[in-house]
Amino acid sequence: MISASQKRNVIPALCEIVVDCRLLPAQSPEAVDSIVREVLGSDVAYDVDWLESQGGTRSALATPLWDASTRSSPRASRVPRRADLHGGVHRQPLAA
């Protein structure tokens, strides 16, 4: 979400961009800060403030629901991959 001036004919002194960056379980903001800054670039000055800083939760795979999903869809048994900020996929599986 981007916000700046509420008026169309004003050049704002400040622009705020809020990005939802979901952290993986056990991942910290420091681990992805360099990736965020690489995406934003270095042509203008900016601050990065993390509003929330806890990683996501991890669900167990050894459950009846997982077993049922792998029986019904062979693709469901693949190891999950993590997507990066550029929309690509890293080729290594998630850390255990």
WOFEN-V423937 format. One record per residue. N is the residue number from 1. SS is DSSP state (alpha for helix, beta for strand, coil for the rest). D_CENTER is the distance of its C-alpha to the mean C-alpha in Angstrom with 1 decimal. Layout:
N&SS&D_CENTER ; N&SS&D_CENTER
//
This chain:
1&coil&14.8 ; 2&beta&17.4 ; 3&beta&20.6 ; 4&coil&23.6 ; 5&coil&27.3 ; 6&coil&28.6 ; 7&coil&31.5 ; 8&coil&31.6 ; 9&coil&34.2 ; 10&coil&32.5 ; 11&coil&30.5 ; 12&coil&28.1 ; 13&coil&28.1 ; 14&coil&24.5 ; 15&coil&21.4 ; 16&beta&18.4 ; 17&beta&14.9 ; 18&coil&12.5 ; 19&coil&8.8 ; 20&coil&6.7 ; 21&coil&3.5 ; 22&coil&3.6 ; 23&coil&5.5 ; 24&coil&7.8 ; 25&coil&11.4 ; 26&coil&13.3 ; 27&coil&10.5 ; 28&coil&11.3 ; 29&alpha&10.2 ; 30&alpha&12.9 ; 31&alpha&11.4 ; 32&alpha&8.6 ; 33&alpha&10.9 ; 34&alpha&12.8 ; 35&alpha&10.2 ; 36&alpha&9.4 ; 37&alpha&13.2 ; 38&alpha&14.0 ; 39&alpha&12.3 ; 40&alpha&14.1 ; 41&coil&17.2 ; 42&coil&20.2 ; 43&coil&22.7 ; 44&coil&22.5 ; 45&coil&22.3 ; 46&coil&19.4 ; 47&coil&18.0 ; 48&coil&14.5 ; 49&coil&14.7 ; 50&coil&12.2 ; 51&coil&13.4 ; 52&coil&12.1 ; 53&coil&11.6 ; 54&coil&11.9 ; 55&coil&10.0 ; 56&coil&10.2 ; 57&coil&13.6 ; 58&coil&15.2 ; 59&coil&17.8 ; 60&coil&20.9 ; 61&coil&21.7 ; 62&coil&25.4 ; 63&coil&26.1 ; 64&alpha&28.4 ; 65&alpha&25.6 ; 66&alpha&24.0 ; 67&alpha&27.5 ; 68&alpha&28.3 ; 69&alpha&25.3 ; 70&alpha&26.0 ; 71&alpha&29.7 ; 72&alpha&28.9 ; 73&coil&26.4 ; 74&alpha&26.7 ; 75&alpha&23.2 ; 76&alpha&21.7 ; 77&alpha&23.0 ; 78&coil&20.9 ; 79&coil&18.5 ; 80&coil&14.8 ; 81&beta&12.8 ; 82&beta&9.2 ; 83&beta&7.9 ; 84&coil&7.2 ; 85&coil&6.5 ; 86&coil&10.2 ; 87&coil&10.1 ; 88&coil&12.0 ; 89&beta&12.2 ; 90&beta&13.1 ; 91&beta&16.5 ; 92&beta&16.6 ; 93&beta&16.1 ; 94&coil&13.9 ; 95&coil&15.9 ; 96&coil&18.4
//
